[in-house]
Structure formats: C-alpha cells, structure tokens
Amino acid sequence: MAANGMDEDFDDGEQPEITTISDPHLRMGISARWGAGNQLAVHAALHPPQEGVTSGIRESPRVHEVRWGTQEVNNPIIRKLINETHGTFVALQHHQPDTTSTTSNRKPQLSNFSRKYRSVIRACLMQLKQAEEAARDEVTAEEYGLQVEIYSMVELIWSLSEILFVESLPGGVVLAQLLDWVKWHFNEADGYAREATTSDTPHLHDSYWSAIYLYVLQGRGDEARKLLSLDPTRSMDVYDEYASIDELLRKMPFFTLYTGQSLAEFDMKWRHWQDECRRRYSEGEFNTNKNLETICRILCGDEDVFLELKDLTETWYRMLVSKLLYCNPTVKAFDLQYHVKACIDAYDGHATLGPLDNILLAAIEFDLHQVIKESSSLLGNWWFVAHLADLLFQCGQLESHSLNYGSNLREFLLLDYASSLMSHPSLWQVGASYLDYCPEFGRYYLEFYLERLPLQTEQKALKVLRECEKRDMKDISHSICKVMGVRALRNERLGSALSWALRSKDASFATFLADRFLSEYSSKGGFSSLDLLDNLGTAMVLSDRLTFLGKYREFHRLHEEREFKSAANLLLQLLTNRMAPKKFWLTLLTDALPLLESEDVIFSTQQTYELMNCLEDISLSFRSSAYLHGDQAGDAQLKPTKGQQEVEKQKLDLIRLALARNLARAILSEGSLE
C-alpha cells in the first residue's frame, strides 16, 4: 500500500490486500473504497479510542489513491497496440454481413478481422523484443521480458482460437492449420539448422539430427531433405538408405486446402504411402543407420518414437500435432480432445500442467468459458479476453454463456476493459468508444465515468464535452459547463466563465456573470473579453441582463466607430425600454454626456425630453432614503458613502446642465430647419 499518499503500481494480475490493524489499544484499521478502473481509495478506519488512549492521526485521516496494473498501459508499445486494435474493433462492429448468409458463410469475413488482430499482436511482440534487447538496465529488461512472455502467450492462444472457432475448415480437417500454428510459434528447428550449417562439419554437429527430427515432426519434409543432403557419408549409389528416406519424404501426401481434392482421395493416398514406409522399415532398409531408422519410424506413426523424442517436442500440444500428422491426418477439430490424454501422460500427466496448458486444453475441448476464465487470471489484463470474446460473439460462439453475468459475457468483459481505460488520463476516449458498443449497460457506465473524469484543463473539458454532445448527454454536458464556469469565475476569468455559461444555456448563471461584467465596467471603466462580448450574436437572448450587456457593448462599439447617431438611439432605447437595470441608469446617462456636448446635435428635442424623464427618476431615487441606504437592492453593503453621494450629485448636476444645453440647441436646430 502507498503509505505516503502517492500512487503505487502493482504487477498485472496481483490484487491489493487490505490489512486491518487489530490492536485493541489503537482500535483503528484500514478501509478502502473502489474507484474508477484499477483504483482503490484507502483511508484510516478510526473508532472512538478507549479512555485514556489518544491517537495522533484521529483528527485528519488522509485518503490514499492506490493503483495496480497501470505500468502496462503506460508503455508506449502497449498503448499503440490498444489504439490500433481499437480501430479493428470498431470496424468489426460496423461490419454488416449479408443477411442471407449463415454463420459458416460469415467465417471467412470474420477470419480477416482475426488476422488483423494477430498482425497487431505480432508487431507489438516484435517491438517488445527489440526494446528488451536495447534495454540499458536489468530492471527495464526484466519488465520488457515479462511483457514479451505475456504477449507470446496471447499470440499463441489467439492463433489456436482462430483455427478452432473462427476459420472455416474444409471438411472439418484441422491438421494443416495446426502444423502452421506449430511452425510459426515454435522455430527451434530453424535455430538448430543454423547452428549446424554454420559449422565446418554440419553432419557432426550436435544440433544436426535434432533439426532434422523436428523438421520431420512438423511435416517440413523439404527442409529435412536439404539437411540430409549435407551428410557426406551418404553412399553415391543410385539407391541407398538416404535416397530411400528422401523418396519417402518427397512423396509424403498432404491434404491441401481449396484444391478440390476430396478427403477420401487423400486418405487413400496417405494409406498407400504409409504402407510403403512400413514395408521398407520391416524389410530393414535403415538398420545400418539408426538416425534414418528413427525418421522412418516417425513416418510410420510408431507410438514409441514420439515418447523417445518428447524432449524435442517439449510440450504435450506439440507432440499432439506431430502424432496426429502421422497417425490420424484427417482428424476433425471436435475429435482433437480424444487424442490429448496420451500426450499429456507422456509429460507426467495433468498434475504438471501450467496455466497456459490449461487454456490450450480448454480450447481443444471447446470450453470457451474456461478459456476466458483462465486467460483472465493468467494474463492479468482485460484486453485479450475482451477482444477475443467479442470476436467469438460475432462468430456465434458465446451465445450459450450469456446468463450468469447480468448481461452477456461479451458485454461483461468489454465493460471491465473499458473501465480500465476510462481511468487512464489519455485513453479514456478509447474506453468511451468501447462502452458505445455495450447495448445493455454501456451508456450507464459511460455517464458515470464522464461525470467523474478529472478536468484539469479547459482543453480536456472541451474534449469531454464533445463526447457528451455526440451522445446527447445533456445533463452531464450542463454539469461540466457549470463546473468549468465556476472554476473560471473563481480565477477571475469572466470571459471564460461566460463562454461556459453560454455553452450550457444556463440563464441564471449568465445573468449573474453579466452583472459581474457591469460591475467590472463600473469599477474599472472598461470591459474585459471584448472578443466574446462583440460576438455574442443570438446567444445574448439567453437572459435579459445578458441582452443588455450585449447591447451596451454594441453602444460602445458604435461610439468608437464614430457612428454617434446610432449610438445615441441605442442608448436611448436601453433607457426607455427599461432594459437596463435602474442602478445602471446613472452610468448610461454619464455615457450620454459626450454625445450631449458634441458639436453636432445628436439628440432631438423629443429624445432630450425622454432623457430628462430618466434623470428625474434617478433624482427621485437618489433623494429617497431607500436609495441612500441601499434598501432597494436588499443589501446593506450597497449603502453609498458620503463621498460617493457627493460624486453622484455632481454627476446629476452635470447631466442636467448638459441636457438643458442640448435641449436649447435642439430647439434652435429644429426651428431653423422648419
């Protein structure tokens, strides 16, 4: 546990333990609550202490955030895997198969998606190996080595699952795909061959015959023949034991896919070929060379020779593929489980099976539930099981496992995987996309997480807001805008706060902010955030006070552009329509002074009379005790000081004088025009 309030990472698959202090004298312990994803909020669980016993931490217990399994997603290689497979996942969800096609007809299309997943896994694995080799310290190399081990198992399991559950197997015969599976994932034979061929005497090298045996066990007859041709001890006779074994390897039949060859035709050719192998072995053609005799025994399907070579095959599943190749090459996928026991017994039985063995065995037995369960425990992350379950669901393989999880198994796993991504600062958008494809509970989870995402910056808040708007989550959008607006207001950023209020269409908050802008103008003589105020547009109709603010800013802009007549009309409109708050009338009349004193007559006689009426209203309010004591606003803090009263009286006198002068000028001007 993190005892200093900092995050602590746990290895994948490791679950944090919450220990309780049971000392009766302290009477306190540790409690925890689940957070988002792989998080725990850990805090002291304190009880009233015994009499005479005090606790120094009782007053202010701290909350510690504990995380585990986070190192993997922080690895840039793994994050690349997550992002690239997300694209494949989304494409698979949007894949629209032909409505007339059956599940078996869809399998070739789904196999393409599976291969895309495998190609990303393979690229990730190669990059992890390169990073392990380039690591500068042992700790980093060990971390990358662990990831290499994990994703090697991921690739192995996924490949076998693709063969058994996704691919369309002609006639149900599975051996050709299993041979490719062994060839691509277990390449010790190539390593032995390189060691032997790089020596001066390949046929005498310790790895020479091991490479040949492995090539034969994997059905790679051409590679075995090339190595056999390097042995200088072979006779130059037209027909000797080397030529005989070479002929048998060359004529070995294979059931190739999509060639039009029927299973019955292949079976007949196979039997004839293997009968020939047994005849030559029984006639003692290879008695003088034990190594060639061993090869012939493999071709004959001799049970004992596989036991003798079990150190080369290393695992029961590799032995299984080799035995089936020479004992039952037409085996069907559903019949594999009946050939497993003998191979497992050759490696000391079920008691010695590890987690990976159990997963592969469950796959061969078509127990998908056990495959997913064991994979979740072994691999320690939800990426593999979530994507595999989704692919198998698209293949129609998981329909029978949908009743024990509150929703179907696919959605259950996707929810957990998306939850782990939502707790990551940069992968939460990927997690949100996965939740979109969980029809039963995805939206509820997404609303829960989006509402609780930490909004450190406005940029991130805008990203979250866009995700909410895409999904029509109005309540959460409003909540985010409110939080960000209040935060901006606390930081004295009125423009930013108003923009958030406009986004959420919060009329009350917009009114409050408009008052703050007007107060700022009254105290400082100018507006901040002019770009925002100049471009309010139709947003100003959100509230009356915001409308006044927008129009008042427009008055200033017209005045700056020397459109005095338009500015005067707008100012008079704000006063006569009672759009302006009454406490702001004096400010408006003060703004009218430059227009009243201009060389040209701006206000007409009628307009001047209207301004005088407004001045009289202000004067009456100013003389009333209610105005003097701030009772109209209901706030005693608005009570003006004596100095403020004197300034306001001076302003009123100046405005009255200016109005009288303008009235006289307007009368003369209008009379001369008549």
Buried (B, 14 or more C-beta within 10 A) or exposed (E): BBEEEEEBBBEBBEEBEBEEEEEEEBBBBBBBEEBBBBBBEBBBBBEEBEEEEEBEEEEEBEEBBBBBBBBBBEBEBBBBBBEBBBEBBBEBEEEEEEEEEEEEEBBEBBBEBBBBBBEBBBBBBEBBBEBBEEBEEEEEBEBBBBBBEBBBBBBBBBBBBBBBBBBBBBEEBBBBBBBBBBBEEBEBBBEBBEBBBEEEEBBEBEBBBBBBBBBBBBBBBEBBBBBBEBBEEBEEEEEBBBBBBBBBBEEBBBBEBEEEBEEEEBBEBBEEBBEBBBEBBEEEBBEEBEBBBBBBBBBBBBEEBBEEBBEBBEBBBBBBBBBBBBBBBBBEBEEBBEBBEBBBEBBEEEEEBEEBBBBBBBBBBBBBEBBBBBBBEBBBBBBBBBBBBBBBBBBBBBEEBBEEEEBBBBBBBBBBBBBBBBBBEEBBBBBBBBBBBBEEBBBEBBBBBBBEBEBEEBEBBBBBBEBBEEBEBEEBBBBBBBBBBBBBBEEEBBBBBBBBBBBBBBBEBBBBBBBBBBEBBEEEEEBBBEEBBBEBEEBBEBBBBBBBBBBBBBBBBBBEEEEBEEBBBBBBEBBBEEBBBBBBBBBBBBBBBEBBEEEEBBBBBEBBEBBBEBBEEBBEBBEEEEBEEBBEBEEEEEBBEEEEBEEBEEBBEBBBEBBEEBBEBBBEEEEEEE
